[in-house]
Amino acid sequence: MLFDRILKRCKLLRDQAKAFAEAIDDNVPDGPDKSAAIRKVREAVMTANAGIACGES
């Protein structure tokens, strides 16, 4: 089913992004660069999810 494929892809991206964000959190000192890096991971996931949802046929 189309909706299930979309959810599966979005979850995969979310899970991978969470692991990357946790690596950033664990290894980058607190400060504006760390905040920006985590924010950009979040933005990338949202953009990718939109691409999946809008581009799936």
Backbone torsions as a table, in degrees:
resi	resn	phi	psi	omega
1	MET	NA	141.2	-175.5
2	LEU	-58.1	-48.0	-177.7
3	PHE	-60.8	-39.5	179.0
4	ASP	-64.2	-39.6	177.6
5	ARG	-63.8	-41.2	179.0
6	ILE	-63.3	-48.0	179.9
7	LEU	-60.9	-40.6	-179.5
8	LYS	-63.3	-44.6	179.1
9	ARG	-64.8	-44.3	-179.7
10	CYS	-63.8	-40.6	178.8
11	LYS	-64.8	-41.2	177.5
12	LEU	-57.8	-47.2	179.1
13	LEU	-63.6	-43.4	179.1
14	ARG	-60.0	-44.8	-178.7
15	ASP	-63.8	-43.1	179.6
16	GLN	-67.5	-40.2	179.2
17	ALA	-65.9	-38.0	178.2
18	LYS	-61.9	-43.3	178.7
19	ALA	-62.9	-41.1	178.9
20	PHE	-66.4	-43.6	178.7
21	ALA	-63.0	-37.3	177.2
22	GLU	-66.7	-36.9	176.5
23	ALA	-64.7	-40.4	175.9
24	ILE	-61.9	-48.0	-178.7
25	ASP	-59.5	-38.6	-177.8
26	ASP	-75.8	-25.3	-169.3
27	ASN	-116.8	-13.9	-178.9
28	VAL	-104.8	132.0	178.6
29	PRO	-60.6	148.1	176.8
30	ASP	-56.4	141.2	178.6
31	GLY	154.3	-176.3	-175.6
32	PRO	-64.7	-32.0	179.5
33	ASP	-67.8	-40.6	177.7
34	LYS	-63.3	-46.1	179.2
35	SER	-60.4	-43.4	-179.7
36	ALA	-65.1	-41.4	-179.0
37	ALA	-62.5	-44.9	179.9
38	ILE	-67.3	-39.1	177.6
39	ARG	-61.1	-40.2	-179.3
40	LYS	-69.9	-32.7	173.9
41	VAL	-62.5	-46.3	178.9
42	ARG	-59.9	-44.4	179.0
43	GLU	-62.5	-41.5	-180.0
44	ALA	-62.2	-40.8	178.9
45	VAL	-64.7	-44.3	-179.9
46	MET	-62.4	-41.5	179.4
47	THR	-66.9	-43.3	178.5
48	ALA	-63.9	-41.6	178.1
49	ASN	-61.9	-39.8	177.2
50	ALA	-63.2	-41.3	178.3
51	GLY	-62.7	-40.0	178.4
52	ILE	-65.0	-48.7	-176.1
53	ALA	-66.1	-38.8	-176.6
54	CYS	-84.9	-25.6	-174.7
55	GLY	-97.9	-8.2	-178.3
56	GLU	-75.7	136.4	176.7
57	SER	-136.6	NA	NA
